[in-house]
Amino acid sequence: MKTPIKTMVRCAAFLSGLAVLLLLTSKILVPKNNAKENGMLDPSANGILGEPEQTIDVLFLGDSECYSAFIPLRLWEKHGITSYNCGTALQNLYYTEEFLEKAFQKQSPKVVVLETNAIFRDFSVGASAVHKFKQWFPVFQYHDLWKRLKPGEIHLSDAVFTHKEDAKGYIWDNKVAPASPNDYMAPTQEIQSVSVRNYAYVKDFRDFCEKHGAKLILVSTPSTVNWNMKRHNGIQKLAEELELHYFDLNEPKSPVKIDWAKDTRDKGDHMNYAGACKVTDWLGKHLIETGLVKSRRNDGLCKEWNAAAERFNSKRL
């Protein structure tokens, strides 16, 4: 009869061996560069991995509202501000956390802007646990890459991220599909509460930013589809409790004056390029006037960023 100790030792040995095997296969399968052709997920947002060290001063996080509203290269052209947009479709806060930590591996942003729509996207403990497990063992995220590996590509070398995105994570769209505001921000004292889990994530983001010398700012970009006063009140309450600056660009008193007949690409859900220019121009002015960031035109970055802006502008014309 096996003793409990022997059984525990064998189980521990088996699990240790399995963990080593998973780590080795993960090392082989993880994309060796951050481009789409290398199998990288969300290559537009992951383009930040290819940016030169210590060159990004503003980081944008959130879902499609984020990548539709903030234009890094416009911030550069108008104010000399370097930024990157790590927004992804339907981004949950556990994925936001991954991009936050990933960005600070090589960068030291002074400002982190979190678009607030993602704060109301619920998810289960199981979903966040699975995501974390895939971060530890990427073999479960990139297992299909076996099919694309050639014999010479099976090795344990570290990834070298060199791919850059000219748009710096912004997704350009110039379509126009008018919206009917219909008092979507009608006054109310009702509050849409932020879930305990999401509240904890935002608090962790704040603590992470403070630890790394960055300022976390909450911004609700204009959206007749996603926003209302109940949500505004919920984020305002959260911001006050966590002592965060919060800007709601949906409020009637907002400094950003959106023309809902021209500035949305899908009937009020997201900004198009015209609307994004208004949002970005407001933010750039705010960042410069408050001294949160400074122009980096004299830091030797002009050539590369001007060239990226030229390519970006030529593609959208």
C-alpha positions as CSV (number, residue, x, y, z in Angstrom):
1,M,0.0,0.0,0.0
2,K,1.4,3.4,-1.0
3,T,2.0,5.8,1.8
4,P,0.4,9.3,1.6
5,I,3.9,10.9,1.6
6,K,5.1,8.8,-1.4
7,T,1.9,9.6,-3.3
8,M,2.4,13.3,-2.6
9,V,6.0,13.2,-3.7
10,R,5.1,11.5,-6.9
11,C,2.3,14.0,-7.6
12,A,4.7,16.9,-6.9
13,A,7.3,15.4,-9.2
14,F,4.7,14.8,-12.0
15,L,3.4,18.4,-11.7
16,S,6.9,19.8,-11.7
17,G,7.8,17.9,-14.8
18,L,4.6,18.9,-16.5
19,A,5.3,22.6,-15.6
20,V,8.8,22.3,-17.1
21,L,7.4,20.7,-20.2
22,L,4.8,23.5,-20.6
23,L,7.4,26.2,-20.1
24,L,9.7,24.7,-22.7
25,T,7.0,24.3,-25.3
26,S,5.7,27.8,-24.5
27,K,9.2,29.1,-25.1
28,I,9.2,27.4,-28.5
29,L,5.7,28.5,-29.6
30,V,5.6,32.1,-28.3
31,P,5.8,34.5,-31.3
32,K,9.4,35.5,-31.8
33,N,8.3,38.9,-33.1
34,N,5.3,41.1,-32.5
35,A,3.9,41.2,-36.1
36,K,0.7,39.5,-37.4
37,E,2.7,37.2,-39.7
38,N,4.6,35.9,-36.6
39,G,1.3,34.9,-35.0
40,M,1.1,37.7,-32.5
41,L,-2.4,38.4,-31.2
42,D,-3.7,42.0,-31.5
43,P,-0.6,43.2,-33.4
44,S,-1.8,46.8,-33.5
45,A,-1.9,47.1,-29.7
46,N,1.2,44.9,-29.3
47,G,3.2,47.2,-31.6
48,I,4.2,49.0,-28.4
49,L,6.7,46.2,-27.9
50,G,8.6,47.3,-30.9
51,E,8.9,51.0,-29.8
52,P,12.4,52.1,-28.7
53,E,12.9,52.0,-24.9
54,Q,11.8,55.1,-22.9
55,T,10.1,56.9,-25.8
56,I,6.4,56.7,-24.9
57,D,5.0,59.3,-22.5
58,V,1.3,58.6,-22.7
59,L,-0.4,55.1,-22.7
60,F,-4.0,54.6,-23.8
61,L,-5.9,51.5,-22.5
62,G,-9.4,50.3,-23.1
63,D,-11.7,48.7,-25.7
64,S,-12.7,49.8,-29.2
65,E,-13.9,53.2,-27.8
66,C,-10.3,53.7,-26.9
67,Y,-8.6,52.8,-30.3
68,S,-11.3,54.8,-32.1
69,A,-10.9,58.0,-30.1
70,F,-7.2,58.7,-29.4
71,I,-4.8,59.4,-32.3
72,P,-1.2,59.2,-31.1
73,L,0.3,60.7,-34.3
74,R,-2.0,63.7,-34.1
75,L,-0.7,64.3,-30.5
76,W,2.7,64.2,-32.0
77,E,2.1,66.6,-34.8
78,K,0.1,69.1,-32.7
79,H,2.2,68.9,-29.5
80,G,5.2,66.7,-29.8
81,I,3.7,64.2,-27.4
82,T,4.7,60.6,-27.8
83,S,2.0,58.1,-27.0
84,Y,0.7,54.6,-27.8
85,N,-2.8,53.2,-28.0
86,C,-3.2,49.7,-26.6
87,G,-6.9,49.5,-27.1
88,T,-8.4,46.2,-28.3
89,A,-11.9,45.1,-29.2
90,L,-14.0,44.1,-26.2
91,Q,-11.1,44.5,-23.8
92,N,-11.7,43.1,-20.4
93,L,-9.8,44.6,-17.5
94,Y,-7.6,41.5,-17.0
95,Y,-6.4,42.1,-20.6
96,T,-6.0,45.8,-19.8
97,E,-3.8,44.7,-16.9
98,E,-1.6,42.7,-19.3
99,F,-1.0,45.6,-21.6
100,L,-0.3,47.9,-18.6
101,E,2.4,45.7,-17.3
102,K,3.7,44.9,-20.8
103,A,4.1,48.6,-21.7
104,F,6.1,49.4,-18.5
105,Q,8.6,46.7,-19.3
106,K,10.4,49.1,-21.7
107,Q,8.6,52.3,-21.2
108,S,7.9,54.8,-18.4
109,P,4.8,56.6,-19.4
110,K,4.0,59.7,-17.4
111,V,0.3,59.4,-18.0
112,V,-2.0,56.4,-18.4
113,V,-5.4,57.1,-19.9
114,L,-8.1,54.4,-19.2
115,E,-11.2,54.7,-21.3
116,T,-14.1,53.9,-19.0
117,N,-16.4,51.7,-21.1
118,A,-14.3,48.6,-20.2
119,I,-14.9,49.2,-16.5
120,F,-18.5,48.1,-17.0
121,R,-17.6,44.9,-18.9
122,D,-18.2,42.0,-16.5
123,F,-16.2,38.8,-16.6
124,S,-15.9,35.7,-14.3
125,V,-13.1,34.8,-12.0
126,G,-12.6,31.7,-14.2
127,A,-12.0,33.9,-17.3
128,S,-9.4,36.0,-15.6
129,A,-7.7,32.9,-14.2
130,V,-7.6,31.2,-17.6
131,H,-6.1,34.4,-19.1
132,K,-3.4,34.5,-16.4
133,F,-2.7,30.8,-16.9
134,K,-2.2,31.5,-20.6
135,Q,0.3,34.3,-19.7
136,W,2.3,31.8,-17.6
137,F,2.1,29.1,-20.3
138,P,1.6,30.7,-23.7
139,V,1.5,27.2,-25.3
140,F,-2.2,27.3,-24.6
141,Q,-2.6,30.6,-26.4
142,Y,-0.4,29.9,-29.3
143,H,-0.7,26.1,-29.8
144,D,-1.8,26.5,-33.4
145,L,1.6,27.9,-34.3
146,W,2.9,24.4,-34.4
147,K,1.5,24.2,-37.9
148,R,3.5,27.2,-39.1
149,L,6.9,26.3,-37.6
150,K,9.7,25.3,-39.9
151,P,12.5,23.0,-38.6
152,G,14.9,25.9,-38.3
153,E,12.4,27.8,-36.2
154,I,12.2,25.3,-33.4
155,H,14.4,26.8,-30.7
156,L,14.4,28.3,-27.3
157,S,15.7,31.8,-28.1
158,D,14.1,34.8,-26.7
159,A,11.6,36.9,-28.7
160,V,13.0,40.0,-30.3
161,F,10.2,42.5,-31.0
162,T,11.0,44.8,-33.9
163,H,7.6,45.3,-35.5
164,K,6.3,48.9,-35.3
165,E,2.8,50.2,-36.2
166,D,2.7,53.5,-38.0
167,A,-0.6,54.4,-36.4
168,K,0.7,53.6,-32.9
169,G,-2.4,51.5,-32.2
170,Y,-5.1,53.9,-33.4
171,I,-7.6,52.3,-35.8
172,W,-8.5,54.8,-38.6
173,D,-12.1,54.9,-39.9
174,N,-13.6,57.9,-41.8
175,K,-17.1,56.5,-42.4
176,V,-20.0,58.6,-41.3
177,A,-23.2,57.2,-39.9
178,P,-25.1,59.9,-38.0
179,A,-26.5,59.4,-34.5
180,S,-29.6,60.8,-32.9
181,P,-28.5,61.9,-29.4
182,N,-32.1,62.1,-28.0
183,D,-31.0,63.3,-24.6
184,Y,-28.8,60.2,-24.0
185,M,-27.2,62.1,-21.1
186,A,-30.5,63.0,-19.5
187,P,-30.0,64.0,-15.8
188,T,-30.6,61.3,-13.2
189,Q,-29.4,60.6,-9.6
190,E,-29.3,56.9,-10.3
191,I,-25.9,55.2,-10.2
192,Q,-24.7,52.2,-12.3
193,S,-22.4,50.6,-9.8
194,V,-19.0,49.2,-10.8
195,S,-18.6,45.5,-9.9
196,V,-16.4,44.7,-6.9
197,R,-14.0,42.8,-9.2
198,N,-13.6,45.6,-11.7
199,Y,-13.3,48.2,-8.9
200,A,-10.4,46.2,-7.5
201,Y,-8.7,46.1,-11.0
202,V,-9.0,49.9,-11.3
203,K,-7.6,50.3,-7.8
204,D,-4.7,48.0,-8.8
205,F,-4.1,50.1,-11.9
206,R,-3.9,53.2,-9.8
207,D,-1.5,51.6,-7.4
208,F,0.7,50.3,-10.2
209,C,0.9,53.7,-11.9
210,E,1.7,55.4,-8.6
211,K,4.5,52.9,-7.9
212,H,6.0,53.6,-11.4
213,G,5.6,57.4,-11.2
214,A,2.7,57.6,-13.6
215,K,-0.7,59.3,-13.3
216,L,-3.8,57.3,-14.1
217,I,-6.6,59.3,-15.7
218,L,-10.2,58.1,-16.5
219,V,-11.8,59.4,-19.7
220,S,-15.3,58.6,-21.1
221,T,-15.1,59.2,-24.8
222,P,-18.3,60.4,-26.6
223,S,-20.8,57.6,-27.3
224,T,-24.6,57.8,-27.5
225,V,-24.7,54.0,-27.6
226,N,-22.5,53.1,-24.6
227,W,-22.9,56.1,-22.2
228,N,-25.5,57.7,-20.0
229,M,-25.7,59.6,-16.7
230,K,-26.1,56.4,-14.7
231,R,-22.7,55.2,-15.9
232,H,-21.3,58.7,-15.5
233,N,-22.4,58.7,-11.9
234,G,-20.9,55.3,-11.3
235,I,-17.5,56.3,-12.6
236,Q,-17.6,59.7,-10.9
237,K,-18.2,57.8,-7.6
238,L,-15.3,55.4,-8.3
239,A,-13.0,58.3,-9.3
240,E,-13.8,60.2,-6.1
241,E,-13.2,57.2,-3.9
242,L,-9.9,56.4,-5.6
243,E,-8.9,60.0,-5.9
244,L,-8.5,59.9,-9.7
245,H,-9.1,62.6,-12.3
246,Y,-12.1,61.8,-14.4
247,F,-13.2,63.5,-17.6
248,D,-16.6,62.7,-19.2
249,L,-16.7,64.0,-22.7
250,N,-20.4,63.1,-23.0
251,E,-21.5,65.8,-20.5
252,P,-23.3,68.8,-22.0
253,K,-20.5,71.0,-20.4
254,S,-17.8,68.9,-22.1
255,P,-15.1,71.0,-23.8
256,V,-15.3,68.6,-26.8
257,K,-18.3,69.6,-29.0
258,I,-19.3,66.5,-31.0
259,D,-21.4,66.9,-34.1
260,W,-23.4,63.7,-34.0
261,A,-24.3,64.1,-37.7
262,K,-20.7,64.0,-38.8
263,D,-18.3,62.7,-36.0
264,T,-19.4,59.0,-35.6
265,R,-18.8,56.1,-37.9
266,D,-21.6,53.8,-36.6
267,K,-24.6,55.8,-35.3
268,G,-23.0,57.0,-32.1
269,D,-21.2,53.8,-31.0
270,H,-17.6,55.0,-31.9
271,M,-15.9,58.1,-33.1
272,N,-14.8,58.4,-36.7
273,Y,-11.6,60.2,-37.6
274,A,-13.2,63.6,-37.4
275,G,-14.6,62.9,-33.9
276,A,-11.3,61.4,-32.8
277,C,-9.4,64.5,-33.9
278,K,-11.7,66.6,-31.5
279,V,-11.1,64.2,-28.6
280,T,-7.4,64.0,-29.2
281,D,-7.0,67.8,-29.6
282,W,-8.7,68.4,-26.3
283,L,-6.5,65.8,-24.5
284,G,-3.3,67.2,-26.0
285,K,-4.1,70.7,-24.9
286,H,-4.9,69.4,-21.4
287,L,-1.7,67.5,-21.1
288,I,0.5,70.3,-22.2
289,E,-1.3,73.1,-20.2
290,T,-1.2,71.0,-17.0
291,G,2.4,70.1,-17.5
292,L,1.7,66.4,-17.2
293,V,3.9,65.8,-20.3
294,K,6.2,67.9,-22.4
295,S,7.0,68.1,-26.1
296,R,9.8,65.7,-27.1
297,R,10.5,67.3,-30.5
298,N,14.0,68.1,-29.2
299,D,14.8,64.6,-28.0
300,G,16.0,63.2,-31.3
301,L,12.6,61.5,-32.0
302,C,11.5,63.8,-34.8
303,K,12.8,61.9,-37.7
304,E,11.2,58.6,-36.9
305,W,7.9,60.1,-35.6
306,N,7.6,62.5,-38.5
307,A,8.1,59.7,-40.9
308,A,5.5,57.6,-39.2
309,A,3.1,60.5,-39.4
310,E,3.7,61.0,-43.0
311,R,3.0,57.4,-43.8
312,F,-0.1,57.4,-41.6
313,N,-1.4,60.5,-43.3
314,S,-0.7,59.2,-46.8
315,K,-2.6,55.9,-46.1
316,R,-5.8,57.7,-44.8
317,L,-6.0,60.2,-47.7
